C-alpha cells in the first residue's frame, strides 16, 4: 500500500468534505509534482473520479484515497498525518523515500 492515512488525518479529511458539502463519492487524491526547493512537491486534492488503469485506490478510516501510479513510486510507504498545534496546522508527510526535505516539509528529493 503506497499511502497510510492516520486516523487524525482521516477525521480532518471527513470534516473538510462535510464543511465544503462535497459528495459521498469524494476521494482524497494524493500525488507529487515537480517543483519546490527540493525537487518534488506533495499534492493533496479532492476528486470525484479515478481511472482504474492510471490510479490505485485505497480505503482507510472511511476515506477513499487515490494515488496515480507515477506518484505511487515516490510515495510508497508514506504516512499522511494532520498536525494541529500553536505553531502550525496542516497535513504532514512522513516519506521513507525522501533523501532530503525542505524546511517547510512541503517538498522533497527522492
C-alpha positions in Angstrom: 0.0 0.0 0.0 1.5 3.3 -1.1 -0.1 5.6 1.4 -1.1 5.3 5.1 -3.6 7.9 6.3 -3.7 8.3 10.1 -7.0 8.4 11.9 -6.4 12.1 12.8 -5.8 12.9 9.1 -8.9 10.9 8.1 -11.0 12.9 10.6 -9.8 16.2 9.1 -10.5 15.0 5.6 -14.0 14.0 6.6 -14.5 17.4 8.3 -13.5 19.2 5.1 -15.7 17.1 3.0 -18.7 17.9 5.2 -17.8 21.6 5.5 -17.4 22.0 1.7 -20.6 20.0 1.1 -18.7 17.5 -1.2 -20.4 14.3 -2.3 -20.1 10.9 -0.6 -18.1 9.7 -3.6 -15.4 12.3 -3.0 -11.9 10.8 -2.6 -8.6 12.3 -1.4 -6.1 12.4 -4.3 -2.5 12.3 -3.1 0.3 12.8 -5.5 3.6 14.5 -6.3 4.6 17.1 -8.9 7.9 18.6 -9.9 8.8 21.8 -8.0 9.6 23.2 -4.6 13.1 23.8 -3.3 13.9 20.0 -3.1 12.6 18.8 -6.5 9.2 17.3 -5.7 6.1 18.8 -4.1 3.3 16.9 -2.3 -0.2 17.4 -3.7 -3.5 16.9 -1.9 -6.8 17.4 -3.6 -10.4 16.2 -3.6 -11.6 14.3 -6.7 -14.9 12.7 -7.8 -13.4 10.1 -10.1 -10.4 8.0 -10.7 -9.1 5.8 -13.5 -8.6 2.1 -12.7 -5.7 1.9 -15.2 -3.8 5.0 -14.1 -4.7 5.2 -10.4 -4.5 3.0 -7.3 -7.5 3.3 -4.9 -7.4 2.6 -1.1 -9.9 2.9 1.7 -8.6 3.9 5.2 -10.7 5.0 8.2 -13.7 5.6 5.9 -11.8 7.8 3.5 -11.2 6.9 -0.2 -7.6 7.6 -1.2 -6.4 7.7 -4.8 -2.8 7.8 -5.9 -1.7 7.9 -9.6 0.7 5.2 -10.4 3.6 7.6 -11.2 3.3 9.3 -7.8 3.0 5.9 -6.1 6.6 5.2 -6.9 7.7 8.2 -4.8 5.1 7.8 -2.1 5.3 4.1 -1.3 5.3 3.7 2.5 4.4 7.4 3.1 2.2 8.3 6.1 -0.1 11.3 5.9 -1.0 12.8 9.2 -2.7 16.0 10.4 -0.9 18.3 12.9 -2.9 21.0 14.8 -0.6 23.0 17.1 0.0 26.5 18.2 3.0 26.9 15.8 1.3 25.4 12.7 -1.7 23.5 11.3 -1.9 21.2 8.3 -1.2 17.8 6.8 2.2 16.3 7.2 4.0 13.7 5.2 6.5 11.1 6.6 8.1 9.7 3.4 10.7 6.9 3.7 11.7 7.6 0.1 12.7 11.2 0.7 16.5 11.6 0.9 16.2 15.3 1.5 13.4 17.6 2.5 13.0 21.3 2.7 12.5 23.1 6.0 8.8 23.6 5.5 8.2 19.9 4.7 6.2 20.5 1.5 8.9 19.4 -0.9 11.4 16.5 -1.0 14.1 14.9 -3.0 14.0 11.1 -3.8 
